[in-house]
Amino acid sequence: MAQTPDAAGPTGPGRASPASEETGRAPVELSDLATLKALAQPRRQRMLQHLTVHGPATSATLARALGLNTGATSYHLRELARYGFVEETGAQGQGQGQGRGRERWWRAVPGDRRFPPRSRQSPEIRLVMDELNHHAYAADLELFEQLQLDAADEPWADAFPYSRGTIRLTLPELRAFFEEYIGLLNRYKRPAADTPAGARTVLTRFLAFPAQTGAADSQAVDDHDVADQDEDNRREAETP
């Protein structure tokens, strides 16, 4: 189980966390209750998502964008920095005025952060993880729907592929599948200096869960659709 501030701030558990521009980082398991509580706070998740999508920002910038006051955003930024999710940056080249005067600019810290499997979570950690899951998945769906609605009539308006499907796997195979997914994301990661013109930040999410026991094999293997046939740029592929 993993998640990343690189793809959308630490936006939710069960997701992979490629190492972004700072490749080569080993996965870090977030098993400390205080750290997880700091991450699960809904406003902090929104702030991390904004920093990942829009780049470095000040507390005032975040306050305006998220409808908060600067005192609240400053406090949450300090707490996120305390646990290593954000850090101060000069933010050079990200916009006019950054790094000048007394302004403090912050960025999301990339890294491969993973949660302990459910079987190793204490009752207290499970409660926090359930809360984190609830807010993270709801925020992801809301953002996906809003970006679709706001998409302009240009090539990127077609850039909303998603997949739903099923495959039959053993538990070790599912773990291997997940690591291959992480590897695929890392294959496409590159430093900003090597990113070609016209590239945009693309948010990725991975969600897999076992079906109820006793599900019909025919459903598990054959129940999938390819929505491209409906000409709406959505792919239905065989995934967990």
Secondary structure in CASP SS format (residue, H / E / C, confidence):
PFRMAT SS
TARGET T0000
AUTHOR 0000-0000-0000
METHOD secondary structure of the structure
MODEL  1
M C 1.00
A E 1.00
Q E 1.00
T C 1.00
P H 1.00
D H 1.00
A H 1.00
A H 1.00
G C 1.00
P C 1.00
T C 1.00
G C 1.00
P C 1.00
G C 1.00
R C 1.00
A C 1.00
S C 1.00
P C 1.00
A C 1.00
S C 1.00
E C 1.00
E C 1.00
T C 1.00
G C 1.00
R C 1.00
A C 1.00
P C 1.00
V E 1.00
E E 1.00
L C 1.00
S C 1.00
D C 1.00
L H 1.00
A H 1.00
T H 1.00
L H 1.00
K H 1.00
A H 1.00
L H 1.00
A H 1.00
Q C 1.00
P H 1.00
R H 1.00
R H 1.00
Q H 1.00
R H 1.00
M H 1.00
L H 1.00
Q H 1.00
H H 1.00
L H 1.00
T H 1.00
V H 1.00
H H 1.00
G C 1.00
P C 1.00
A E 1.00
T C 1.00
S H 1.00
A H 1.00
T H 1.00
L H 1.00
A H 1.00
R H 1.00
A H 1.00
L H 1.00
G C 1.00
L C 1.00
N C 1.00
T H 1.00
G H 1.00
A H 1.00
T H 1.00
S H 1.00
Y H 1.00
H H 1.00
L H 1.00
R H 1.00
E H 1.00
L H 1.00
A H 1.00
R H 1.00
Y C 1.00
G C 1.00
F C 1.00
V E 1.00
E E 1.00
E E 1.00
T C 1.00
G C 1.00
A C 1.00
Q C 1.00
G C 1.00
Q C 1.00
G C 1.00
Q C 1.00
G C 1.00
Q C 1.00
G C 1.00
R C 1.00
G C 1.00
R C 1.00
E C 1.00
R C 1.00
W C 1.00
W E 1.00
R E 1.00
A E 1.00
V C 1.00
P C 1.00
G C 1.00
D C 1.00
R E 1.00
R E 1.00
F C 1.00
P C 1.00
P C 1.00
R H 1.00
S H 1.00
R H 1.00
Q C 1.00
S C 1.00
P H 1.00
E H 1.00
I H 1.00
R H 1.00
L H 1.00
V H 1.00
M H 1.00
D H 1.00
E H 1.00
L H 1.00
N H 1.00
H H 1.00
H H 1.00
A H 1.00
Y H 1.00
A H 1.00
A H 1.00
D H 1.00
L H 1.00
E H 1.00
L H 1.00
F H 1.00
E H 1.00
Q H 1.00
L H 1.00
Q H 1.00
L H 1.00
D H 1.00
A C 1.00
A C 1.00
D C 1.00
E C 1.00
P H 1.00
W H 1.00
A H 1.00
D H 1.00
A C 1.00
F C 1.00
P C 1.00
Y C 1.00
S C 1.00
R C 1.00
G C 1.00
T C 1.00
I C 1.00
R C 1.00
L C 1.00
T C 1.00
L H 1.00
P H 1.00
E H 1.00
L H 1.00
R H 1.00
A H 1.00
F H 1.00
F H 1.00
E H 1.00
E H 1.00
Y H 1.00
I H 1.00
G H 1.00
L H 1.00
L H 1.00
N H 1.00
R H 1.00
Y C 1.00
K C 1.00
R C 1.00
P C 1.00
A H 1.00
A H 1.00
D H 1.00
T C 1.00
P C 1.00
A C 1.00
G C 1.00
A C 1.00
R C 1.00
T C 1.00
V C 1.00
L C 1.00
T C 1.00
R C 1.00
F C 1.00
L C 1.00
A C 1.00
F C 1.00
P C 1.00
A C 1.00
Q C 1.00
T C 1.00
G C 1.00
A C 1.00
A C 1.00
D H 1.00
S H 1.00
Q H 1.00
A H 1.00
V H 1.00
D H 1.00
D C 1.00
H C 1.00
D C 1.00
V C 1.00
A H 1.00
D H 1.00
Q H 1.00
D H 1.00
E C 1.00
D C 1.00
N C 1.00
R C 1.00
R C 1.00
E C 1.00
A C 1.00
E C 1.00
T C 1.00
P C 1.00
END
